[in-house]
Amino acid sequence: MSEKIIAGVTGGVKGWEVPKLSKENSELIRIAERFEIEGELESVVPHGNGHINDTFLLNCRITPEKKCKYILQRINHEVFKDPEGLMENIVEVTAFLQKKIKENGGDPTREALNVIPVRDGSSYWEEQDGTFWRVYRFVEDADSFDVVKRPEDFYESAVAFGHFQKLLEDYPAEKLHETIPNFHNTIDRMEKFKKAVKEDSMHRVAEVEDEIRFVMDREADCHVLCDMLASGEIPLRVTHNDTKLNNIMLDHETGKGICVIDLDTVMPGSALYDYGDSIRFGANTGEEDEKDLSKISCDLELFVLYTKGFIEGCGGSLTEKEIRMLPMGAKLMTLECGIRFLTDYLEGDHYFKIHRPEHNLDRCRTQFAMVKDMEDKWDKMKEIVESYL
């Protein structure tokens, strides 16, 4: 089995800076106190290292012996253009999850996110400067990890994301807002890519002819899941759309995934998107920006492990067609990510943060190497998933 560190990376988004806590601490306290938090607020400290939103941990004291914690976040409205719709999604989905968890005998305060309302009853606070803020109850006695070395944790994330699908199988996905329109619309991603090639605004097309040809040779693949969703051949479901390991809270005592977090990209889509994106980064034997492409492959042991956990977590909610199409979900999400990196490179690296001149090009090449390796192992991948039918 690969000894690769299993972690999710998407490069981050440009043009978004974290507030300088030393100067803005009093402002953060003032914003936090707009919400219905318990006790006296003792401190506000930066929390995590997310690429999109700015996150802070609120430490509160209710009594001399009793403390509680909350998560305060500034929503990145440059990425999420409709914060009201985003928060409506989250409030409705978390309420649905809490009800299901309670019916199943679970603890809805730990097994689902809990949105803390503003004192006027709304789900978020808008500052005069146009920024948007929200607060969640902190999930106690659990951690999320950016870097996980144990394959067991990858399996637990699969079970948790599968269970997320199971709990929401009856939720009317069509009612959800698209917080990022066309996020996994691979037909649209292909059209944007072809436009970037045609315009060649940075005069980079000539140097990436092989990569362009790789994408164009697989244009038909970009239609497969979109067409199946449109025809009803696979069902429209509530999808998380950011299924990396640090979006699962793992219980300190049991090590099991207990809560799916970061619901900003919860939207209508296919379960194959969530499964596929996890395989894309989790079963890759190399880093996302690895220059030595000989290190890139799809680890079939990790593929088996995640597939087993995801299907178990789904608890019979997947259709036979969805199970058969799981390898396509993995391949297509990997291809889509590579297309996004290459498009950004052709357009001048304006979306993903880069740390060297050809960073996005390196990223796209690793994704395409992963796609090619999946194609080479296609019969085996199909055999693995069909064993669950």
ZASEDREN-803488 format. One line per field, with one value per residue (C-alpha): residue number from 1; residue in three letters; x, y, z. Coordinates in steps of 0.2 Angstrom, whole numbers. Example, Ala and Ser with C-alpha at 12.3 -4.5 7.8 and 13.67 -1.06 7.14 Angstrom:
// residues 2
k: 1:2
r: ALA:SER
X: 62:68
Y: -22:-5
Z: 39:36
END
This chain:
// residues 389
k: 1:2:3:4:5:6:7:8:9:10:11:12:13:14:15:16:17:18:19:20:21:22:23:24:25:26:27:28:29:30:31:32:33:34:35:36:37:38:39:40:41:42:43:44:45:46:47:48:49:50:51:52:53:54:55:56:57:58:59:60:61:62:63:64:65:66:67:68:69:70:71:72:73:74:75:76:77:78:79:80:81:82:83:84:85:86:87:88:89:90:91:92:93:94:95:96:97:98:99:100:101:102:103:104:105:106:107:108:109:110:111:112:113:114:115:116:117:118:119:120:121:122:123:124:125:126:127:128:129:130:131:132:133:134:135:136:137:138:139:140:141:142:143:144:145:146:147:148:149:150:151:152:153:154:155:156:157:158:159:160:161:162:163:164:165:166:167:168:169:170:171:172:173:174:175:176:177:178:179:180:181:182:183:184:185:186:187:188:189:190:191:192:193:194:195:196:197:198:199:200:201:202:203:204:205:206:207:208:209:210:211:212:213:214:215:216:217:218:219:220:221:222:223:224:225:226:227:228:229:230:231:232:233:234:235:236:237:238:239:240:241:242:243:244:245:246:247:248:249:250:251:252:253:254:255:256:257:258:259:260:261:262:263:264:265:266:267:268:269:270:271:272:273:274:275:276:277:278:279:280:281:282:283:284:285:286:287:288:289:290:291:292:293:294:295:296:297:298:299:300:301:302:303:304:305:306:307:308:309:310:311:312:313:314:315:316:317:318:319:320:321:322:323:324:325:326:327:328:329:330:331:332:333:334:335:336:337:338:339:340:341:342:343:344:345:346:347:348:349:350:351:352:353:354:355:356:357:358:359:360:361:362:363:364:365:366:367:368:369:370:371:372:373:374:375:376:377:378:379:380:381:382:383:384:385:386:387:388:389
r: MET:SER:GLU:LYS:ILE:ILE:ALA:GLY:VAL:THR:GLY:GLY:VAL:LYS:GLY:TRP:GLU:VAL:PRO:LYS:LEU:SER:LYS:GLU:ASN:SER:GLU:LEU:ILE:ARG:ILE:ALA:GLU:ARG:PHE:GLU:ILE:GLU:GLY:GLU:LEU:GLU:SER:VAL:VAL:PRO:HIS:GLY:ASN:GLY:HIS:ILE:ASN:ASP:THR:PHE:LEU:LEU:ASN:CYS:ARG:ILE:THR:PRO:GLU:LYS:LYS:CYS:LYS:TYR:ILE:LEU:GLN:ARG:ILE:ASN:HIS:GLU:VAL:PHE:LYS:ASP:PRO:GLU:GLY:LEU:MET:GLU:ASN:ILE:VAL:GLU:VAL:THR:ALA:PHE:LEU:GLN:LYS:LYS:ILE:LYS:GLU:ASN:GLY:GLY:ASP:PRO:THR:ARG:GLU:ALA:LEU:ASN:VAL:ILE:PRO:VAL:ARG:ASP:GLY:SER:SER:TYR:TRP:GLU:GLU:GLN:ASP:GLY:THR:PHE:TRP:ARG:VAL:TYR:ARG:PHE:VAL:GLU:ASP:ALA:ASP:SER:PHE:ASP:VAL:VAL:LYS:ARG:PRO:GLU:ASP:PHE:TYR:GLU:SER:ALA:VAL:ALA:PHE:GLY:HIS:PHE:GLN:LYS:LEU:LEU:GLU:ASP:TYR:PRO:ALA:GLU:LYS:LEU:HIS:GLU:THR:ILE:PRO:ASN:PHE:HIS:ASN:THR:ILE:ASP:ARG:MET:GLU:LYS:PHE:LYS:LYS:ALA:VAL:LYS:GLU:ASP:SER:MET:HIS:ARG:VAL:ALA:GLU:VAL:GLU:ASP:GLU:ILE:ARG:PHE:VAL:MET:ASP:ARG:GLU:ALA:ASP:CYS:HIS:VAL:LEU:CYS:ASP:MET:LEU:ALA:SER:GLY:GLU:ILE:PRO:LEU:ARG:VAL:THR:HIS:ASN:ASP:THR:LYS:LEU:ASN:ASN:ILE:MET:LEU:ASP:HIS:GLU:THR:GLY:LYS:GLY:ILE:CYS:VAL:ILE:ASP:LEU:ASP:THR:VAL:MET:PRO:GLY:SER:ALA:LEU:TYR:ASP:TYR:GLY:ASP:SER:ILE:ARG:PHE:GLY:ALA:ASN:THR:GLY:GLU:GLU:ASP:GLU:LYS:ASP:LEU:SER:LYS:ILE:SER:CYS:ASP:LEU:GLU:LEU:PHE:VAL:LEU:TYR:THR:LYS:GLY:PHE:ILE:GLU:GLY:CYS:GLY:GLY:SER:LEU:THR:GLU:LYS:GLU:ILE:ARG:MET:LEU:PRO:MET:GLY:ALA:LYS:LEU:MET:THR:LEU:GLU:CYS:GLY:ILE:ARG:PHE:LEU:THR:ASP:TYR:LEU:GLU:GLY:ASP:HIS:TYR:PHE:LYS:ILE:HIS:ARG:PRO:GLU:HIS:ASN:LEU:ASP:ARG:CYS:ARG:THR:GLN:PHE:ALA:MET:VAL:LYS:ASP:MET:GLU:ASP:LYS:TRP:ASP:LYS:MET:LYS:GLU:ILE:VAL:GLU:SER:TYR:LEU
X: 0:6:14:8:1:-17:-23:-34:-28:-36:-23:-34:-42:-33:-38:-43:-33:-36:-39:-24:-30:-19:-28:-45:-48:-60:-70:-70:-77:-90:-96:-96:-107:-120:-124:-133:-117:-118:-107:-94:-82:-64:-54:-55:-40:-37:-42:-37:-29:-44:-41:-58:-66:-58:-61:-59:-61:-72:-68:-82:-85:-102:-97:-80:-80:-90:-83:-90:-82:-89:-83:-84:-82:-81:-89:-79:-92:-80:-81:-99:-109:-125:-122:-140:-144:-128:-134:-152:-145:-135:-149:-161:-149:-142:-160:-164:-148:-152:-169:-163:-149:-161:-173:-158:-153:-138:-132:-137:-126:-110:-115:-121:-116:-127:-129:-130:-142:-139:-149:-162:-165:-156:-143:-129:-123:-119:-107:-108:-92:-102:-94:-104:-102:-109:-106:-107:-106:-89:-89:-81:-69:-66:-53:-51:-34:-26:-14:-19:-6:-17:-27:-40:-44:-47:-59:-68:-70:-78:-90:-94:-97:-107:-118:-120:-128:-139:-146:-150:-157:-175:-170:-177:-160:-168:-173:-155:-146:-131:-118:-105:-115:-109:-96:-96:-104:-90:-98:-97:-79:-74:-82:-73:-57:-59:-62:-46:-37:-45:-41:-23:-22:-5:2:5:-5:10:19:5:-1:1:-10:-23:-24:-26:-41:-49:-47:-58:-71:-85:-81:-86:-104:-107:-113:-121:-131:-136:-142:-152:-160:-164:-153:-144:-153:-151:-144:-138:-119:-105:-93:-78:-75:-57:-52:-51:-70:-73:-73:-65:-70:-56:-61:-67:-57:-73:-80:-94:-98:-97:-92:-89:-106:-103:-103:-118:-128:-139:-128:-122:-115:-102:-95:-92:-85:-74:-66:-61:-53:-45:-34:-35:-30:-16:1:9:7:-5:9:22:34:40:25:32:26:8:-4:-20:-17:-29:-28:-34:-47:-54:-53:-63:-75:-79:-82:-92:-104:-106:-109:-122:-132:-141:-146:-135:-143:-136:-131:-123:-112:-107:-102:-91:-75:-81:-85:-66:-60:-71:-68:-49:-50:-61:-48:-34:-45:-48:-29:-25:-38:-32:-14:-19:-29:-14:-16:-30:-40:-29:-14:2:20:30:28:21:13:-4:4:12:-5:-14:-1:-2:-21:-19:-6:-19:-32:-21:-17:-35:-38:-24:-33:-50:-55:-49:-58:-74:-72:-70:-85:-96:-92:-104:-119
Y: 0:18:27:43:56:56:74:85:100:112:126:140:155:171:188:184:189:184:199:204:198:210:225:218:207:220:220:201:201:214:203:187:195:198:179:169:162:156:163:176:177:175:174:174:165:160:142:129:134:134:142:150:157:165:154:159:149:157:152:156:153:149:146:145:126:126:132:131:134:141:143:160:162:176:169:173:182:183:164:162:176:172:171:171:156:147:149:144:128:125:129:118:103:103:104:89:80:83:76:60:58:60:48:35:38:48:65:79:91:81:72:87:105:117:134:148:161:180:188:194:176:176:164:176:194:206:220:238:234:220:205:191:181:165:155:136:126:118:99:93:79:77:83:85:83:90:76:58:44:30:21:18:37:37:22:31:47:36:29:46:54:38:40:58:52:40:52:65:52:59:77:86:91:101:114:118:134:131:141:139:137:123:118:100:103:95:100:118:116:109:124:136:126:127:146:148:138:149:166:161:177:172:165:148:136:132:125:114:105:88:92:101:85:74:84:85:66:64:77:63:58:75:72:55:60:76:67:53:66:75:59:53:37:42:51:69:70:81:82:89:93:95:78:80:72:88:90:75:76:60:55:56:40:29:36:35:49:57:74:80:99:113:113:128:118:107:107:96:84:66:55:50:68:65:48:53:68:58:45:58:65:50:36:45:39:56:74:85:96:82:85:67:59:42:44:46:31:26:15:0:-5:13:12:-4:3:19:10:-2:12:23:9:3:21:23:9:3:20:19:12:-2:11:22:8:3:21:24:21:35:46:44:47:61:71:69:74:89:95:94:104:117:118:119:132:143:141:147:162:168:159:170:158:145:151:147:146:144:150:133:127:125:116:104:101:98:85:75:74:68:55:49:48:38:26:24:20:7:-1:1:-17:-20:-5:-10:-28:-20:-10:-23:-35:-25:-27
Z: 0:-4:11:3:16:12:11:0:-9:-21:-21:-13:-20:-24:-18:0:15:33:45:56:73:83:75:73:89:96:80:80:98:93:78:89:102:89:90:103:111:129:143:143:128:134:118:99:90:72:69:55:38:26:9:7:23:38:53:72:88:101:119:131:150:156:175:183:180:163:146:128:111:95:77:69:51:38:22:7:-4:-18:-21:-14:-23:-14:5:9:-2:5:23:18:11:27:39:30:27:45:52:41:47:65:64:56:68:83:75:74:92:88:96:84:94:89:73:63:62:73:66:80:75:76:91:79:73:56:52:47:51:37:42:35:25:15:24:30:46:54:70:73:89:91:89:106:108:90:77:59:50:35:34:39:37:43:29:43:43:24:27:41:30:16:29:35:18:13:28:24:7:17:29:15:2:5:5:-10:-18:-32:-19:-15:-21:-32:-21:-35:-52:-63:-51:-57:-74:-84:-100:-95:-88:-106:-114:-103:-107:-126:-124:-115:-128:-142:-134:-128:-118:-110:-126:-117:-129:-139:-124:-118:-135:-127:-112:-123:-134:-119:-114:-131:-133:-118:-122:-123:-105:-100:-105:-97:-79:-85:-98:-86:-73:-86:-92:-74:-77:-61:-47:-42:-24:-11:-13:-2:-16:-6:1:8:24:34:32:43:62:69:87:100:108:94:79:69:58:67:58:41:41:28:20:9:-7:-3:-19:-30:-40:-41:-27:-40:-38:-19:-21:-36:-29:-13:-25:-35:-20:-8:-19:-28:-24:-26:-21:-31:-38:-40:-55:-56:-64:-62:-44:-49:-49:-42:-27:-29:-11:-6:-20:-13:5:1:-11:3:16:5:0:18:23:10:17:2:-4:-20:-36:-46:-60:-48:-41:-59:-63:-48:-58:-70:-55:-50:-67:-72:-56:-58:-77:-72:-59:-72:-84:-71:-67:-86:-89:-75:-82:-99:-92:-81:-64:-58:-48:-39:-28:-35:-28:-43:-62:-68:-53:-61:-76:-64:-55:-71:-77:-61:-63:-81:-76:-63:-76:-88:-74:-70:-88:-88:-72:-79:-79:-62:-55:-63:-56:-38:-38:-47:-32:-22:-34
END
